[in-house]
């Protein structure tokens, strides 16, 4: 067994069975191993951001990582926009990058690059394999890192001789650390704010605070306390539609965000960051919330928001209540195309369990309020701001979702960056 074969076997042992690939010469032994070892589905992407974006979308729906296969440092650099967005979305990805053979690297061939340096900017974990016998163990650690809450990009660099050399050994899956729980003091501090302070906003973000389970606990809290709630401007996944809360988001335009948040003196963060602008502008504040507002952190992004919200509801003595209905689904609209018309089409026609991948940019800013009444669905947004995310993430979401319908709302300019996804 060579190193590449041990790599594929070890990935499968760790539950990774989908590979998004844009390989080159250095990765041919990995590609050959994909043919020889049954069980791995390989999807070719014609540009690296298609590959990395698809892996991002796969994690968001499957909740487990795919593996990517990229060609040397330049191939990694071509896929870095997708990895940046994935990192911001807390998507777990096992990012395998081929590289020069260990003995060839000192010769400074044309594709030689600082591959580790490139990887560090978009990865939580980086390692370069040193020999075939260790590749299986290396990838088991990479999968463990990718699956560690809240989800991380783990990059394993594979010199080509570590893949073609004999002596590969299959590694068993490593245990994944349990998701950290909120500190009891944080729950008590949030309860104290909700009991004693006016003008409280609960701000939601991260992987677990926007699930239907979290919303059921949150409904208890706001019904009992009268606190207001918003989601962050952009979110990796919101579970929306009938039976879920009609969550509004912090507006994207700076002036609108400042206006929306100006009345709050207390912010309770549940997997979210305190709102700041995408950019700094002359004579505009970088903070979108009042500077005198007090911040209380209930959970960080890697912590379990569902259990924290349930504990907070119990601490407050909040009874369990149903989430109110979001109103009837509209009739299919007629007339000239418009943002409002598109929103009503979505609300009327989305099937239950649909996945909406939203990179509609300016045209789609009004879609959210008009689609709360749709059938239950997941709504995926661009967390990192690197454009061209929509088409690739939709591919990964569709592969992860099995038969679920996927709707990509794609701005034309942003879509030009990853047309190869089509």
N, C-alpha and C positions, 0 to 999 in steps of 0.2 A: 504494500500500500504506500503510495506516495503522499506528500504533504497535502496536496490539493484534495485527494480522496478523503483523507482524515478530516479535512476542513468541512467538506459537505456532510460526511457522516456525523460529525460533532454538532454541526448546525441543526441537523434533524433531531439528534438526541435532545437538544435544548429547545425544541419546539418551533424552530424557524424553518419554514418549508416554502417560502416564496422569495425569489431572487429577482431584483430589477437590475439589469446589466447593460453597460456600454463598454465592452471589453476591447482590449488591443492585444498586441503580440505578447506582452508580459503576462497576460492572464489566460493564455490558451490552455494551460494545464488545468486551471480551474474550470474553464468551459468544458474540457474533455471529461472532467470528473462529474460535471452536471449530467452529462450523457450516460456515464457508466453507473452512477449511483441513483437508484430509483427513489422517488418521493419528493424531489425538489421541483417546484414549478418555476421556470425561468421565463421572464418577460423582457424582451429586448427594447431598449429605449434609444431613439436615434439622436439624442443629445443628453448630456449629463444632467441638466436640470429637470428633464423629464423623469430620469431615473430617481434622483433624490426626492423630487416632489411626490412621485408615486409612492415611495416608501413612507413619506410623511402622511399622505392620505390613508395608506394601509393601516398604520398605527392608530390613527384617530378613530377608525371604525372597528378594527379587529382587537385593539387593546394589546397587541403583541407585535414584536418587531419583524420586519422583513430584512433581508440582507441586500445591500447594493454592491455592485462590482464596477469599479472605475479604473481607468487606465493612467497610471503614474500621476505625478504631481500636476501636470497640465489638465488631465481629465478631472482630477479632484477640483482644481480651480474652476473648471467649467461648471461644476455642479454645486459650487459653494452658495449661490443665492438660494437654492432649494434647501440646503443644509442650514443656512441661517434662519429661514422661515421655520424649518422643523425644530430647531433649537428653541426658538421663541414659543413654539406651540407645545413644547415639552413632549415631542414625539420620539419614541425609542427607535433607533435605527442602528443596525450593525453595518457599518460602512467599511467595506473591504476595498483596498486600493492596491493594485499591483505596482511593483517597482523594479528597478534594475536588480539583477542578480548581485548578491553581496560582493563577489569578487570583481564585478564589472563596474560597480558604482564609483570607485576611486578614479576611473578613467575619464569621468566627466563627459559621458556621451550626451547627445543633444537633448534627450528627454529627462536627463538627471535634474532633479529639483529638490528644494527643501520641503519634501512631502510632509514630514512631521510638523514643520512650521506652519504650512498651509492648514493642516488638520486642526491644530490647536485652537484656532480662532472660532471654529464651529463645532467643537467636540468637547464633551466632558471627560472623555477617556481616550487616550492615544497610546498605541503600542506598535512597535515594529518587530515582526517575527524574526528570529535569528537562525532557526534550524527546523527541518521538516518534522522532527520528533516532538516539537513543542507547539506546532500550529494548532492541533486539536485543543490543547489546554488553553492556548491563547484565545481561541474563538469562544470557548465556554465562558471565559472571564468577560469577553466583549458582550456576549448576550446578557450575562448577569448585570453588567454596567448599563446596558441599554434599557433593561427592564426595571432598574432601580428608580423608585419614585422621585420626581413626577414623570419620568421618561427622559432618556438622554441619548445623544448621538455618541456612539462608541466607534472609533476608527481603528481598524487593524490594517497595518501596512504589510504587504506580503512580497518581499523580494522573490523574484521568479524561481530561484533555485530552492527556496524553502517549499515551493509547490511541486517541482519536478523531482526532487530528491526522494529516494526511498526512505522508509523508516517512520512514516506517519503513524500516529497513535490516536485512536478515537477517545474523546473525553466525554464523560457523563455530564449531564446538566448540573449546574451549581444552584444552590438555593437562592431565591430572590429575597432580599430584605423586605420585611413587612412594611407597609406604608406607615410612616410615623403618625402618632396621634397628637391632637392638640393638648397643650399643657392645661392642667386644671385651673391654674391661676389665670390663663387667658380666657377661659370660659367664665370665670367669676368676674373678671374685669369687664367683659362684654355685657354680662348681665347687669352689672352695676350701672353702666352707661345707659342701657335700655330702660332701667327702672327710674333713673334720677335725672337724665339729661334730655332737654328738648332738641329738636332739629337734628335727628339722627338719620344718617344714611348708611345702609348696609351695602357694600360694594362687592360684587361677586366676580371671580375669575378662577383660572386654573382648571385642572383636569376633572375635579370632582364636585365643585360647588354649583355647577350648572346642569347636573343630572336631574332626572325626574325625582329620584330619591331625595336629593338635597332640597329640591323645591318643596316637597311635601313637608319637610321639617321647617323650612323657612316660612311657609304659609302660616304655620302655628305661631311663629314668633311675631310676624308683622300684624296678624290679626289680634294678638294679645297686647302688643305694645304700641301700635300705630307708627312704627318706624317705616321709612321709605327704603326702597331697594332699587338698585341699578346693576347692570352688568358692565364690564369693561367695554371699551369701544370695539375692540376686536377680540374674538374668542375662538379657541381651537375647535370647540364643539358646544353648541347649546341644544339641549333637548327641548323642543318647542311644540306648539300646536295644542289641540284639544286635550284637556287633562293636565296641562302644564301651565305655569304662571306666565302671564303676558309681560315678560321682562323687557323693559326698555334698556337702551345702552347709553353710556356717556357719548354725547355727540362728537364727531370727528373735528369739525371746524372749531378753531380755538375760541372765538367769541361766543359761539353757541354753547360750548362746554363750560366756559366760565359762567355764563348766564344760568345754565342749568344747575350748577353746583353752588351758586353764591349764597344760598340760604342755609347751608348746612354747617353746623358748628362741631359735629361729631361724626367721624367716619369710622365704621367698623369694617375691616378688610377681611374677606373670606377668600383666601387664595388669590387675592388681587393685589396690585400695587396702587399706591395713591396716584390719582390721575395727573399726568403731565402731557405736554404737547408732543406731537410727532417731531416737531422742529421748534427751534427758537426763532422768534420774529422780533424786529425792532418795535419797541414800545408796547410789547405784549408780554404778559407773564408766562413763565415756563410752567408754573404750577397752575392747574386748572381749578383747584379747590381753594377756598379761602385760606390765606396763610396762617390765620389764627385758629383754624380748625384743629381739634385734637384727634389724633389717630390711635385707634386700638386695633391690634392684630389678633384676630381669632385664630386663623390658620394661615400658614405659609403655603406656597404652591405645592410643596411635596407632601403636605399633611392631608389627612382624611377629613374633608369638609363635611361629609354626610354624618359621621358619628359626632363631630364637633357641634353641628347645628342641632342634632338630636339632644345632645347633652345640654346645650344652651336652652333649648325649649323646656327641658325638664327642670333646669335650674330656675327658670322663670315661672314654672307652673303653668305653662301654656297648654291648653287642651288641644287634642287633635281635631282639625277642621278640614273640610274638603276644599280643594282649590276651586274657586268659582268658574263657571263656564266662560268661554271666550266669545260667545255669540255664534250665530249660525254661519255656515260657509256661504259665501256669496254666489249668486248666479254668474255664469260665464259672461264676462263683459263683451260689449261690441263697440266698434268705432275705431278711430285712429290710434296707433300705438302711443303709449305714454307710460311713464314710471308707475302711475297709479293703476293703469290698466294691466300692466305686467303683474303687479302685486296681487290684483284680484284674480287673474288667471291662475297664479300659483295657489292662492287660497282655495280656489274652486276645484282645481284638478290634481293637486299633489296627492298621490296615494299614501295610505298609511305606511309608515316605515321608510318613506323616501329620504334621500340624502341630498341636501342643497349645498353646493360648493359655490361660495359667493366671492367673486372678484368683479362685481359689477361697478365698483368705484362710484363716481358721482351719480350715474343713472340710477343706482340702486339704494341710495341713502334713505329713501322713504319706504322701502319694501317691508321693513320689520313691523311697523305698527299694523299694517294691513294684512299680515299673514299669521297673526296669532290665532286666528280662527280656523286655520288649515288642519287637516288630519295630523296626528302626531308624526313628527319628522325630526331629523338632525340638521342643524345649520352650521356649516364650517366656514370660518373666515381666515383671512391672511393675518397671522399674528406678527410676522416679522417685517412686513412692508416691502419686501423685495418682490417686485411685480413679475408676473408670469407664473404665479403659483396655481392658478385655477385649473387649467386643463390637466397638468400632471397629478394634482391632488385628487381630481375627479377619477382619474384612471385607478389610482391606488384604492380609493374608497369603493369603487365598483368591484374591484377584485376581492377586497375584504368583505364586502356586503353580500356576496352571493347573488341572489336574485333581486336585491333591493334596487328600486329605481333611483338613478342619480341624475340630478339636474345641475348643470354647470351654468352659472350666470357670469358671463365672461365679457369684460370690457374689451373693445377691439384693440386699443393700443397696448394694453397689458398682454393680451393674448398673442401679440406678435412676437413676444420674447420666447415663447415655447410652442410655436406652431408645429414642431415635430411631434408633439403629443397627439396630433390628429392623424 
